Amino acid sequence: MKILGNSLHISNSGKLIARSDKTPTPGGLVFDSNKNKIGKVSYVFGPTKKPYISISLFRSADIDRIQKNYGEKLFVSKPNQKSRKRRRRPRNKK
């Protein structure tokens, strides 16, 4: 796990907004300082040096605890890479 950044606030759409020094990959799992899964990186926006990150919260995330601890460090892990198998098309018989 790598440090993602600090939490800022919860937006009107219910997503947690955080500020980071590095750009994370969308789909990465986000953990709080107690190593609890709280959501997924859904969107990265703003300046490239210090981007803002929109995090879709899981239903199991404790929103009251997150609101009390604004500014807490968040961590991110890489998203699961699903193996993509290539399907070959059958050749047309003449």
Backbone atoms as SQL, in Angstrom:
CREATE TABLE atoms (id INTEGER PRIMARY KEY, chain TEXT, resi INTEGER, resn TEXT, atom TEXT, x REAL, y REAL, z REAL);
INSERT INTO atoms VALUES
  (1, 'A', 1, 'MET', 'N', 0.834, -1.183, 0.000),
  (2, 'A', 1, 'MET', 'CA', 0.000, 0.000, 0.000),
  (3, 'A', 1, 'MET', 'C', 0.878, 1.246, 0.000),
  (4, 'A', 2, 'LYS', 'N', 0.405, 2.238, -0.714),
  (5, 'A', 2, 'LYS', 'CA', 1.111, 3.511, -0.797),
  (6, 'A', 2, 'LYS', 'C', 0.238, 4.607, -0.202),
  (7, 'A', 3, 'ILE', 'N', 0.871, 5.671, 0.237),
  (8, 'A', 3, 'ILE', 'CA', 0.118, 6.807, 0.774),
  (9, 'A', 3, 'ILE', 'C', -0.575, 7.516, -0.378),
  (10, 'A', 4, 'LEU', 'N', -1.868, 7.727, -0.236),
  (11, 'A', 4, 'LEU', 'CA', -2.657, 8.410, -1.262),
  (12, 'A', 4, 'LEU', 'C', -2.651, 9.908, -1.022),
  (13, 'A', 5, 'GLY', 'N', -2.951, 10.320, 0.187),
  (14, 'A', 5, 'GLY', 'CA', -3.024, 11.744, 0.507),
  (15, 'A', 5, 'GLY', 'C', -3.890, 11.965, 1.728),
  (16, 'A', 6, 'ASN', 'N', -4.465, 13.150, 1.839),
  (17, 'A', 6, 'ASN', 'CA', -5.306, 13.508, 2.982),
  (18, 'A', 6, 'ASN', 'C', -6.737, 13.728, 2.538),
  (19, 'A', 7, 'SER', 'N', -7.675, 13.302, 3.386),
  (20, 'A', 7, 'SER', 'CA', -9.091, 13.497, 3.074),
  (21, 'A', 7, 'SER', 'C', -9.460, 14.955, 3.316),
  (22, 'A', 8, 'LEU', 'N', -10.340, 15.485, 2.468),
  (23, 'A', 8, 'LEU', 'CA', -10.758, 16.883, 2.597),
  (24, 'A', 8, 'LEU', 'C', -12.200, 17.001, 3.070),
  (25, 'A', 9, 'HIS', 'N', -13.148, 16.458, 2.294),
  (26, 'A', 9, 'HIS', 'CA', -14.556, 16.557, 2.655),
  (27, 'A', 9, 'HIS', 'C', -15.365, 15.557, 1.844),
  (28, 'A', 10, 'ILE', 'N', -16.639, 15.433, 2.193),
  (29, 'A', 10, 'ILE', 'CA', -17.559, 14.600, 1.427),
  (30, 'A', 10, 'ILE', 'C', -18.413, 15.537, 0.584),
  (31, 'A', 11, 'SER', 'N', -18.457, 15.271, -0.720),
  (32, 'A', 11, 'SER', 'CA', -19.188, 16.142, -1.644),
  (33, 'A', 11, 'SER', 'C', -20.692, 15.917, -1.542),
  (34, 'A', 12, 'ASN', 'N', -21.451, 16.739, -2.238),
  (35, 'A', 12, 'ASN', 'CA', -22.907, 16.604, -2.239),
  (36, 'A', 12, 'ASN', 'C', -23.365, 15.294, -2.859),
  (37, 'A', 13, 'SER', 'N', -22.553, 14.737, -3.766),
  (38, 'A', 13, 'SER', 'CA', -22.908, 13.470, -4.407),
  (39, 'A', 13, 'SER', 'C', -22.532, 12.265, -3.543),
  (40, 'A', 14, 'GLY', 'N', -21.936, 12.504, -2.381),
  (41, 'A', 14, 'GLY', 'CA', -21.617, 11.417, -1.460),
  (42, 'A', 14, 'GLY', 'C', -20.240, 10.818, -1.651),
  (43, 'A', 15, 'LYS', 'N', -19.394, 11.457, -2.443),
  (44, 'A', 15, 'LYS', 'CA', -18.041, 10.951, -2.658),
  (45, 'A', 15, 'LYS', 'C', -17.060, 11.703, -1.775),
  (46, 'A', 16, 'LEU', 'N', -16.053, 10.981, -1.303),
  (47, 'A', 16, 'LEU', 'CA', -15.012, 11.575, -0.487),
  (48, 'A', 16, 'LEU', 'C', -13.991, 12.222, -1.405),
  (49, 'A', 17, 'ILE', 'N', -13.615, 13.456, -1.122),
  (50, 'A', 17, 'ILE', 'CA', -12.628, 14.186, -1.910),
  (51, 'A', 17, 'ILE', 'C', -11.340, 14.224, -1.101),
  (52, 'A', 18, 'ALA', 'N', -10.231, 13.897, -1.759),
  (53, 'A', 18, 'ALA', 'CA', -8.922, 13.885, -1.104),
  (54, 'A', 18, 'ALA', 'C', -7.930, 14.649, -1.973),
  (55, 'A', 19, 'ARG', 'N', -6.822, 15.053, -1.374),
  (56, 'A', 19, 'ARG', 'CA', -5.754, 15.762, -2.087),
  (57, 'A', 19, 'ARG', 'C', -4.511, 14.904, -2.013),
  (58, 'A', 20, 'SER', 'N', -3.786, 14.805, -3.116),
  (59, 'A', 20, 'SER', 'CA', -2.634, 13.915, -3.178),
  (60, 'A', 20, 'SER', 'C', -1.441, 14.609, -3.817),
  (61, 'A', 21, 'ASP', 'N', -0.265, 14.024, -3.651),
  (62, 'A', 21, 'ASP', 'CA', 0.941, 14.506, -4.316),
  (63, 'A', 21, 'ASP', 'C', 1.206, 13.743, -5.602),
  (64, 'A', 22, 'LYS', 'N', 0.614, 12.556, -5.736),
  (65, 'A', 22, 'LYS', 'CA', 0.815, 11.721, -6.914),
  (66, 'A', 22, 'LYS', 'C', -0.534, 11.331, -7.491),
  (67, 'A', 23, 'THR', 'N', -0.537, 11.010, -8.759),
  (68, 'A', 23, 'THR', 'CA', -1.772, 10.608, -9.425),
  (69, 'A', 23, 'THR', 'C', -1.964, 9.100, -9.285),
  (70, 'A', 24, 'PRO', 'N', -3.033, 8.658, -8.592),
  (71, 'A', 24, 'PRO', 'CA', -3.276, 7.221, -8.461),
  (72, 'A', 24, 'PRO', 'C', -4.017, 6.679, -9.671),
  (73, 'A', 25, 'THR', 'N', -4.013, 5.368, -9.813),
  (74, 'A', 25, 'THR', 'CA', -4.752, 4.759, -10.912),
  (75, 'A', 25, 'THR', 'C', -6.218, 4.618, -10.505),
  (76, 'A', 26, 'PRO', 'N', -7.138, 4.953, -11.396),
  (77, 'A', 26, 'PRO', 'CA', -8.561, 4.773, -11.087),
  (78, 'A', 26, 'PRO', 'C', -8.873, 3.298, -10.841),
  (79, 'A', 27, 'GLY', 'N', -9.737, 3.045, -9.872),
  (80, 'A', 27, 'GLY', 'CA', -10.103, 1.678, -9.526),
  (81, 'A', 27, 'GLY', 'C', -9.324, 1.121, -8.364),
  (82, 'A', 28, 'GLY', 'N', -8.329, 1.849, -7.860),
  (83, 'A', 28, 'GLY', 'CA', -7.540, 1.391, -6.725),
  (84, 'A', 28, 'GLY', 'C', -8.348, 1.426, -5.439),
  (85, 'A', 29, 'LEU', 'N', -8.126, 0.468, -4.560),
  (86, 'A', 29, 'LEU', 'CA', -8.835, 0.425, -3.286),
  (87, 'A', 29, 'LEU', 'C', -8.222, 1.434, -2.324),
  (88, 'A', 30, 'VAL', 'N', -9.074, 2.119, -1.579),
  (89, 'A', 30, 'VAL', 'CA', -8.636, 3.146, -0.640),
  (90, 'A', 30, 'VAL', 'C', -8.873, 2.654, 0.786),
  (91, 'A', 31, 'PHE', 'N', -7.859, 2.829, 1.644),
  (92, 'A', 31, 'PHE', 'CA', -7.907, 2.420, 3.044),
  (93, 'A', 31, 'PHE', 'C', -7.682, 3.630, 3.922),
  (94, 'A', 32, 'ASP', 'N', -8.259, 3.604, 5.134),
  (95, 'A', 32, 'ASP', 'CA', -8.002, 4.684, 6.080),
  (96, 'A', 32, 'ASP', 'C', -6.767, 4.336, 6.902),
  (97, 'A', 33, 'SER', 'N', -6.465, 5.136, 7.920),
  (98, 'A', 33, 'SER', 'CA', -5.254, 4.926, 8.714),
  (99, 'A', 33, 'SER', 'C', -5.318, 3.662, 9.564),
  (100, 'A', 34, 'ASN', 'N', -6.528, 3.125, 9.778),
  (101, 'A', 34, 'ASN', 'CA', -6.680, 1.874, 10.536),
  (102, 'A', 34, 'ASN', 'C', -6.731, 0.654, 9.632),
  (103, 'A', 35, 'LYS', 'N', -6.382, 0.821, 8.374),
  (104, 'A', 35, 'LYS', 'CA', -6.357, -0.246, 7.362),
  (105, 'A', 35, 'LYS', 'C', -7.734, -0.826, 7.064),
  (106, 'A', 36, 'ASN', 'N', -8.790, -0.009, 7.212),
  (107, 'A', 36, 'ASN', 'CA', -10.142, -0.417, 6.842),
  (108, 'A', 36, 'ASN', 'C', -10.420, 0.046, 5.421),
  (109, 'A', 37, 'LYS', 'N', -11.016, -0.841, 4.604),
  (110, 'A', 37, 'LYS', 'CA', -11.387, -0.458, 3.237),
  (111, 'A', 37, 'LYS', 'C', -12.521, 0.555, 3.318),
  (112, 'A', 38, 'ILE', 'N', -12.349, 1.680, 2.642),
  (113, 'A', 38, 'ILE', 'CA', -13.426, 2.668, 2.672),
  (114, 'A', 38, 'ILE', 'C', -13.998, 2.944, 1.289),
  (115, 'A', 39, 'GLY', 'N', -13.266, 2.668, 0.217),
  (116, 'A', 39, 'GLY', 'CA', -13.803, 2.946, -1.106),
  (117, 'A', 39, 'GLY', 'C', -12.835, 2.661, -2.224),
  (118, 'A', 40, 'LYS', 'N', -13.180, 3.200, -3.408),
  (119, 'A', 40, 'LYS', 'CA', -12.382, 3.045, -4.618),
  (120, 'A', 40, 'LYS', 'C', -12.131, 4.399, -5.249),
  (121, 'A', 41, 'VAL', 'N', -10.976, 4.548, -5.876),
  (122, 'A', 41, 'VAL', 'CA', -10.667, 5.768, -6.611),
  (123, 'A', 41, 'VAL', 'C', -11.551, 5.785, -7.853),
  (124, 'A', 42, 'SER', 'N', -12.391, 6.822, -7.987),
  (125, 'A', 42, 'SER', 'CA', -13.279, 6.853, -9.136),
  (126, 'A', 42, 'SER', 'C', -12.861, 7.896, -10.174),
  (127, 'A', 43, 'TYR', 'N', -12.284, 9.000, -9.732),
  (128, 'A', 43, 'TYR', 'CA', -11.980, 10.073, -10.663),
  (129, 'A', 43, 'TYR', 'C', -10.836, 10.909, -10.113),
  (130, 'A', 44, 'VAL', 'N', -9.935, 11.331, -10.995),
  (131, 'A', 44, 'VAL', 'CA', -8.817, 12.194, -10.616),
  (132, 'A', 44, 'VAL', 'C', -8.956, 13.486, -11.417),
  (133, 'A', 45, 'PHE', 'N', -8.894, 14.627, -10.742),
  (134, 'A', 45, 'PHE', 'CA', -9.083, 15.902, -11.434),
  (135, 'A', 45, 'PHE', 'C', -8.235, 16.980, -10.791),
  (136, 'A', 46, 'GLY', 'N', -8.110, 18.089, -11.485),
  (137, 'A', 46, 'GLY', 'CA', -7.357, 19.221, -10.963),
  (138, 'A', 46, 'GLY', 'C', -5.948, 19.275, -11.508),
  (139, 'A', 47, 'PRO', 'N', -5.067, 20.025, -10.845),
  (140, 'A', 47, 'PRO', 'CA', -3.700, 20.183, -11.347),
  (141, 'A', 47, 'PRO', 'C', -2.924, 18.866, -11.285),
  (142, 'A', 48, 'THR', 'N', -1.966, 18.719, -12.174),
  (143, 'A', 48, 'THR', 'CA', -1.230, 17.457, -12.246),
  (144, 'A', 48, 'THR', 'C', -0.236, 17.280, -11.110),
  (145, 'A', 49, 'LYS', 'N', 0.246, 18.357, -10.529),
  (146, 'A', 49, 'LYS', 'CA', 1.223, 18.220, -9.442),
  (147, 'A', 49, 'LYS', 'C', 0.575, 17.833, -8.118),
  (148, 'A', 50, 'LYS', 'N', -0.586, 18.357, -7.824),
  (149, 'A', 50, 'LYS', 'CA', -1.315, 18.025, -6.595),
  (150, 'A', 50, 'LYS', 'C', -2.785, 17.807, -6.932),
  (151, 'A', 51, 'PRO', 'N', -3.118, 16.637, -7.505),
  (152, 'A', 51, 'PRO', 'CA', -4.494, 16.421, -7.967),
  (153, 'A', 51, 'PRO', 'C', -5.467, 16.164, -6.829),
  (154, 'A', 52, 'TYR', 'N', -6.729, 16.370, -7.120),
  (155, 'A', 52, 'TYR', 'CA', -7.820, 15.998, -6.231),
  (156, 'A', 52, 'TYR', 'C', -8.298, 14.617, -6.665),
  (157, 'A', 53, 'ILE', 'N', -8.735, 13.813, -5.708),
  (158, 'A', 53, 'ILE', 'CA', -9.199, 12.470, -5.994),
  (159, 'A', 53, 'ILE', 'C', -10.608, 12.315, -5.469),
  (160, 'A', 54, 'SER', 'N', -11.502, 11.814, -6.317),
  (161, 'A', 54, 'SER', 'CA', -12.869, 11.508, -5.925),
  (162, 'A', 54, 'SER', 'C', -12.929, 10.023, -5.599),
  (163, 'A', 55, 'ILE', 'N', -13.406, 9.695, -4.408),
  (164, 'A', 55, 'ILE', 'CA', -13.428, 8.310, -3.929),
  (165, 'A', 55, 'ILE', 'C', -14.871, 7.888, -3.708),
  (166, 'A', 56, 'SER', 'N', -15.283, 6.820, -4.401),
  (167, 'A', 56, 'SER', 'CA', -16.617, 6.253, -4.185),
  (168, 'A', 56, 'SER', 'C', -16.565, 5.419, -2.919),
  (169, 'A', 57, 'LEU', 'N', -17.363, 5.792, -1.935),
  (170, 'A', 57, 'LEU', 'CA', -17.341, 5.099, -0.651),
  (171, 'A', 57, 'LEU', 'C', -18.149, 3.809, -0.711),
  (172, 'A', 58, 'PHE', 'N', -17.662, 2.783, -0.012),
  (173, 'A', 58, 'PHE', 'CA', -18.409, 1.535, 0.126),
  (174, 'A', 58, 'PHE', 'C', -19.537, 1.749, 1.120),
  (175, 'A', 59, 'ARG', 'N', -20.558, 0.924, 1.034),
  (176, 'A', 59, 'ARG', 'CA', -21.674, 1.036, 1.981),
  (177, 'A', 59, 'ARG', 'C', -21.226, 0.710, 3.401),
  (178, 'A', 60, 'SER', 'N', -20.203, -0.134, 3.524),
  (179, 'A', 60, 'SER', 'CA', -19.734, -0.532, 4.849),
  (180, 'A', 60, 'SER', 'C', -18.857, 0.539, 5.509),
  (181, 'A', 61, 'ALA', 'N', -18.485, 1.582, 4.772),
  (182, 'A', 61, 'ALA', 'CA', -17.637, 2.642, 5.330),
  (183, 'A', 61, 'ALA', 'C', -18.419, 3.442, 6.368),
  (184, 'A', 62, 'ASP', 'N', -17.753, 3.781, 7.458),
  (185, 'A', 62, 'ASP', 'CA', -18.364, 4.551, 8.536),
  (186, 'A', 62, 'ASP', 'C', -18.233, 6.041, 8.200),
  (187, 'A', 63, 'ILE', 'N', -19.284, 6.622, 7.632),
  (188, 'A', 63, 'ILE', 'CA', -19.237, 8.004, 7.157),
  (189, 'A', 63, 'ILE', 'C', -19.070, 8.986, 8.307),
  (190, 'A', 64, 'ASP', 'N', -19.694, 8.714, 9.453),
  (191, 'A', 64, 'ASP', 'CA', -19.553, 9.619, 10.602),
  (192, 'A', 64, 'ASP', 'C', -18.104, 9.684, 11.064),
  (193, 'A', 65, 'ARG', 'N', -17.424, 8.543, 11.091),
  (194, 'A', 65, 'ARG', 'CA', -16.030, 8.506, 11.503),
  (195, 'A', 65, 'ARG', 'C', -15.152, 9.259, 10.502),
  (196, 'A', 66, 'ILE', 'N', -15.468, 9.115, 9.198),
  (197, 'A', 66, 'ILE', 'CA', -14.701, 9.807, 8.162),
  (198, 'A', 66, 'ILE', 'C', -14.878, 11.317, 8.292),
  (199, 'A', 67, 'GLN', 'N', -16.117, 11.765, 8.568),
  (200, 'A', 67, 'GLN', 'CA', -16.371, 13.201, 8.702),
  (201, 'A', 67, 'GLN', 'C', -15.664, 13.789, 9.922),
  (202, 'A', 68, 'LYS', 'N', -15.543, 13.021, 10.999),
  (203, 'A', 68, 'LYS', 'CA', -14.863, 13.518, 12.195),
  (204, 'A', 68, 'LYS', 'C', -13.362, 13.606, 11.984),
  (205, 'A', 69, 'ASN', 'N', -12.814, 12.780, 11.089),
  (206, 'A', 69, 'ASN', 'CA', -11.364, 12.708, 10.907),
  (207, 'A', 69, 'ASN', 'C', -10.917, 13.288, 9.572),
  (208, 'A', 70, 'TYR', 'N', -11.461, 14.443, 9.183),
  (209, 'A', 70, 'TYR', 'CA', -10.989, 15.093, 7.969),
  (210, 'A', 70, 'TYR', 'C', -9.508, 15.417, 8.136),
  (211, 'A', 71, 'GLY', 'N', -8.746, 15.260, 7.078),
  (212, 'A', 71, 'GLY', 'CA', -7.312, 15.512, 7.137),
  (213, 'A', 71, 'GLY', 'C', -6.510, 14.268, 7.448),
  (214, 'A', 72, 'GLU', 'N', -7.190, 13.132, 7.674),
  (215, 'A', 72, 'GLU', 'CA', -6.473, 11.901, 7.996),
  (216, 'A', 72, 'GLU', 'C', -5.818, 11.337, 6.739),
  (217, 'A', 73, 'LYS', 'N', -4.717, 10.619, 6.931),
  (218, 'A', 73, 'LYS', 'CA', -4.001, 10.020, 5.816),
  (219, 'A', 73, 'LYS', 'C', -4.788, 8.854, 5.251),
  (220, 'A', 74, 'LEU', 'N', -4.800, 8.771, 3.930),
  (221, 'A', 74, 'LEU', 'CA', -5.447, 7.672, 3.233),
  (222, 'A', 74, 'LEU', 'C', -4.386, 6.906, 2.454),
  (223, 'A', 75, 'PHE', 'N', -4.636, 5.620, 2.257),
  (224, 'A', 75, 'PHE', 'CA', -3.703, 4.757, 1.556),
  (225, 'A', 75, 'PHE', 'C', -4.418, 4.118, 0.375),
  (226, 'A', 76, 'VAL', 'N', -3.649, 3.740, -0.646),
  (227, 'A', 76, 'VAL', 'CA', -4.236, 3.142, -1.846),
  (228, 'A', 76, 'VAL', 'C', -3.436, 1.906, -2.238),
  (229, 'A', 77, 'SER', 'N', -4.149, 0.922, -2.773),
  (230, 'A', 77, 'SER', 'CA', -3.486, -0.253, -3.332),
  (231, 'A', 77, 'SER', 'C', -3.828, -0.326, -4.806),
  (232, 'A', 78, 'LYS', 'N', -3.053, -1.083, -5.554),
  (233, 'A', 78, 'LYS', 'CA', -3.289, -1.182, -6.990),
  (234, 'A', 78, 'LYS', 'C', -4.588, -1.922, -7.253),
  (235, 'A', 79, 'PRO', 'N', -5.283, -1.551, -8.330),
  (236, 'A', 79, 'PRO', 'CA', -6.517, -2.269, -8.669),
  (237, 'A', 79, 'PRO', 'C', -6.208, -3.679, -9.146),
  (238, 'A', 80, 'ASN', 'N', -7.172, -4.569, -8.976),
  (239, 'A', 80, 'ASN', 'CA', -6.996, -5.931, -9.455),
  (240, 'A', 80, 'ASN', 'C', -6.984, -5.929, -10.972),
  (241, 'A', 81, 'GLN', 'N', -5.972, -6.549, -11.532),
  (242, 'A', 81, 'GLN', 'CA', -5.881, -6.643, -12.978),
  (243, 'A', 81, 'GLN', 'C', -6.514, -7.949, -13.423),
  (244, 'A', 82, 'LYS', 'N', -7.599, -7.871, -14.125),
  (245, 'A', 82, 'LYS', 'CA', -8.235, -9.069, -14.647),
  (246, 'A', 82, 'LYS', 'C', -7.485, -9.494, -15.899),
  (247, 'A', 83, 'SER', 'N', -7.235, -10.769, -15.987),
  (248, 'A', 83, 'SER', 'CA', -6.541, -11.241, -17.176),
  (249, 'A', 83, 'SER', 'C', -7.500, -11.195, -18.360),
  (250, 'A', 84, 'ARG', 'N', -7.021, -10.669, -19.421),
  (251, 'A', 84, 'ARG', 'CA', -7.845, -10.538, -20.617),
  (252, 'A', 84, 'ARG', 'C', -7.370, -11.573, -21.624),
  (253, 'A', 85, 'LYS', 'N', -8.206, -12.532, -21.866),
  (254, 'A', 85, 'LYS', 'CA', -7.865, -13.546, -22.846),
  (255, 'A', 85, 'LYS', 'C', -8.352, -13.087, -24.205),
  (256, 'A', 86, 'ARG', 'N', -7.532, -13.299, -25.185),
  (257, 'A', 86, 'ARG', 'CA', -7.913, -12.927, -26.535),
  (258, 'A', 86, 'ARG', 'C', -8.647, -14.083, -27.179),
  (259, 'A', 87, 'ARG', 'N', -9.759, -13.765, -27.750),
  (260, 'A', 87, 'ARG', 'CA', -10.519, -14.785, -28.478),
  (261, 'A', 87, 'ARG', 'C', -10.180, -14.684, -29.943),
  (262, 'A', 88, 'ARG', 'N', -9.874, -15.799, -30.497),
  (263, 'A', 88, 'ARG', 'CA', -9.604, -15.806, -31.934),
  (264, 'A', 88, 'ARG', 'C', -10.896, -16.034, -32.680),
  (265, 'A', 89, 'ARG', 'N', -11.022, -15.325, -33.766),
  (266, 'A', 89, 'ARG', 'CA', -12.192, -15.527, -34.598),
  (267, 'A', 89, 'ARG', 'C', -11.966, -16.750, -35.481),
  (268, 'A', 90, 'PRO', 'N', -12.990, -17.541, -35.641),
  (269, 'A', 90, 'PRO', 'CA', -12.826, -18.704, -36.521),
  (270, 'A', 90, 'PRO', 'C', -12.650, -18.252, -37.963),
  (271, 'A', 91, 'ARG', 'N', -11.820, -18.963, -38.659),
  (272, 'A', 91, 'ARG', 'CA', -11.589, -18.646, -40.071),
  (273, 'A', 91, 'ARG', 'C', -12.770, -19.090, -40.912),
  (274, 'A', 92, 'ASN', 'N', -13.048, -18.306, -41.890),
  (275, 'A', 92, 'ASN', 'CA', -14.117, -18.670, -42.816),
  (276, 'A', 92, 'ASN', 'C', -13.629, -19.744, -43.773),
  (277, 'A', 93, 'LYS', 'N', -14.404, -20.789, -43.892),
  (278, 'A', 93, 'LYS', 'CA', -14.035, -21.859, -44.807),
  (279, 'A', 93, 'LYS', 'C', -14.582, -21.527, -46.193),
  (280, 'A', 94, 'LYS', 'N', -13.786, -21.758, -47.185),
  (281, 'A', 94, 'LYS', 'CA', -14.225, -21.478, -48.555),
  (282, 'A', 94, 'LYS', 'C', -14.622, -22.725, -49.276);
